[in-house]
Amino acid sequence: MAKKFFMDPQRCIGCRACMAACQECDTHRGVSMIYIDTLDTEWSPQTSPTVCMHCVNPPCANVCPADAIKQDENGIVLQASVDRCIYCRNCLIACPFGVPKYQAKQALMIKCDQCYDRTSVGKKPWCATACPTKALDYGEYDEIIQQHPGSAVNQWQFGDQALETNVYVFAPKETRKFQVLQLFDYREQAGYAPNAGLAGGQQEIKGESDADVWAGWENRDWTGWSALQQEQEGK
Amino acid sequence: MATERKLTDIGSGDAAMQPIYSPAGGWSTTEDAVKLVPTHCPFCGMQCGMNLKVDGEGHVFGVEPRDFPVNKGRMCPKGVVAYQQINHPQRLTYPMMRRGGKDSPLERCTWDEALDFIARRFREIQAQHGPNAVSIYSGSSMTTEKSYLMGKFARVAVGTGNIDYNGRLCMVSAAAGNNKAFGVDRAANPWSDIALADAILLAGSNTAECHPLTMPYLWEARDRGAKLIVIDPRVTPSARTADLHLQIRPGTDAALANAILYEMIRHDWLDHEFINSRTVGWDEVAATVANYSPAKVAILCGIPAARIEQAAEIWGQAKTSFLGHARGIEHQTHGSNNVMAYINLVLASGRIGRPGCGYGTLTGQGNGQGGREHGQKVDQLPGQRKLDDPAARQYIAEVWGINEADFPKPGYAITDQIEPMLTGEIRAMLNICSNPMVSLPDQDAIRRALTNLELYVVIDFFMSESAELADVVLPGSVWAEDEGTTTNVEGRVIRINKATNPPGEARVDWEIICDLAARLGKGDKFNYHSAGEIWDELRVASKGGKADYYGITYEKIDAQDGVFWPCPTMESKGTPRLFEQRFYFPDGKARFNTIEYQPPAEMPDAEYPFFYTTGRVIFHYLSGNQTRRIGSLVENAPEPYVEMHPLLAQKLGLERGDIARLRSRRGELYLPVKVTRSIRPDTVFVPYHWGGKQAANILTIRAYDPISRIPEYKVCAVAIERAPDDAIITMNAMREIPVAKASPGEQFA
């Protein structure tokens, strides 16, 4: 089985080492084709990577009037061919992940081809090599699945559009498919706190939600340690 | 007329600090590489392995992953672009001095002129004001060879006891705590033990941002079911996913550790056998922590008592565990005490010195470990020997070929040198590998102290905020331009290889020091031809000390992917895990230390009502002198900001992006506001990597731990309000962020 690319957004620390590494790539030095988003600064330090998901049946290729976007034998969706691309930007509109970018200077769509130059000689893609937290990983499917307690998901539902991808995303154990639109209301989900993350994190203590902890934060007598000590000794 | 703008006067928008967005010489491809030089990242204590790509002309132009056991090819965003400082256009390429005194400009000069001047002035000042009137201030981001050399240079060539290093701002509390509890100062375990732990407790460590490559070890453990407890006032990226996060009020760490121990005693989650046979001092500690019930401590620490109990439950019942701490608990006036209070949790559990059972302090600087054990600390000689030990002095005197009686009188720690610099007791300083005009607390006092010096010499490879104040600036080398060793966070001695030569007239640091020693009349004691010769002398100097490097040769490091000290003989393979049999006290037993909570030096009051705490972001390294010049890092973290909770922002009438004025008893700071629920409402956070008017240390307090002399960077009191309109205009002009690189297509044109 071919090696697979895995993402675990829960482990992403937003360091953008992947972006710096992508810029080191010999074929497009100085340009990153992986993106990191800060999801909601006010609520959480959570960040999340976006990279080409290499769809099994790629919408970008399907809508390309010039047939410029090809897949290789492992399902990797390649960047638009320089000769064929007519820079119509249909692919930008079609991709539900927002991956392809249009290069005005070069009049060409560019996107990640999973480091074809590196993977073809047995190396890992640059981003998955560099990622310091294993939020990005690349390797034998069975090996990586075995190490990770989560569920590797490659089924996506965007409204009416269903997609299967060659890139897997780790999610809590029961997850089989990402219902993308339903994930948008996380702020309303009960018990969401900055350190709860989007998938797991610590459990709230009953009667001690973060709102309770900070209630009356201005009035807390935190200089009263000596008083507390005296109280103790008085007993 | 345009006036000269200096880094120390303004912020990150200055032209002198314009970062580069592509490597000097442009982007080349791997095909241009004629060789890959295996080496390590110059930044944090992880010392990740990497390969530097070198072209036919000897220029380093890129990086390739290196499968080194510590990081297995992985790298953080600083590591990937570290090489971009090597040929950076802002490198200092010739010596400079102020020929006409303090008010004259820095002008290009020759090496001979600069070195002769320094040597002459050192001797004049010492003749008039005593040997210790000259201070040597060094650093731990250099190789161990250079760190060792600085200690010897100060004592043998200059003849001053005032030799100290910037680990005083970093590792000293941990070192003091370790020495008092274990009798030695080193992480007890190789990092591979973290992956085997069932419970991991991180106190005051934003591991994800400050030691990113520790994360795979944490995740490996957690994938097996290990529980992670993080103690931090902020929901850092490390705390965000933790099984338990204790969002503690700054400065109350010792009380929390005592409360956890209280619970361990209450439930008898103790290893009595270990406590009886391998430790001393348990009864006093047990009696002391009886006063620290979670209910009481919860009020002090500002966290629910139930979370303290949960922490004790996870920690107390684990079969294997790892406890790590960093600057959060150490950068306090009771930093050493905090360290000892947490070590008590390790000793009471008995989980140390076995596979999967351990303890470590997360070293901040690249060579924080190697740099702090071979004699550039004011009270220390090579091999973690104590300066006040007559036998140690005798041995080192023999290695150095001097008389024991010629050792200079002991000097001051760097933090204690500020007063003597202001009063004129210290009149000259040579500063290498440190940027006090960003890093020392109470910046106003530091600037007065440095400008009060008759002679201030800086060796650096960039014009740092501190170098701008110098009378003589000497261009030194970056890590890839010299060979040597460093000792990483685990105590693993690794090898830095030379990839290229310093640019222009810049020179390898140890050659500069040896040249200066020769001009001070001690050339015979500094007659080295390679870093390897310094290493061989260091090995002998460390022999018999606690940090015994004698058996560590360059060849052994290469063959074993690093060697853990102690390695006392040529046959020894080193010691990855400490304390398997005994601790480093004569009786072989570890020490419990009785710690009472004591408040920080400055607590919020009616006038300055909020806690102020400082720390790092992942994109910059320490004073930022290296990383604030690299485009991809500057884009991600262009300027400091003040992080505050929405409750506090609301109270102050501030919103995201507004400019706030922060005031402490030391000064004031204008910063854009970042509103986030990830911080306590009673506390604000500012990252400290910037200088000038953006220096977080304008506000911090010059209060030091009585044992370690570390400054209290993590706690002081501030007042906050919306900045006045005229200040906002000035501030916005100052923070013009460098023009970001043109559209991404540019490179393809």
Interface residues (C-beta under 8 A of the other chain):
Chain A: Q10 R11 I13 G14 C15 R16 A17 M19 A20 A21 Q23 E24 D26 H28 R29 G30 V31 S32 T41 E42 W43 S44 P45 Q46 T47 K101 Q103 A104 K105 Q106 L108 K123 K124 T129 A130 C131 P132 T133 K134 Q147 H148 P149 A193 P194 N195 G197 G200 G201 Q202 I205 E208 D210 V213 W214 W217 E218 R220 D221 W222 T223 G224 W225 L228 Q229 Q232
Chain B: Y21 S22 W27 S28 T29 T30 E31 G62 V63 P65 N71 G73 R74 M75 C76 P77 G79 V80 V81 A208 E209 P212 L213 M215 P216 W219 E220 D223 G225 V235 T236 P237 S238 A239 R240 T241 A242 D243 L244 H245 Q247 R249 T252 A255 N291 K296 I299 L300 G302 I303 P304 A306 R307 Q310 Y597 P599 M603 I618 F619 S632 N636 H645 P646 L647 K651 R656 K674 V675 T676 R677 S678 R680 P681 D682 K741 S743 P744 G745 E746 Q747 F748 A749
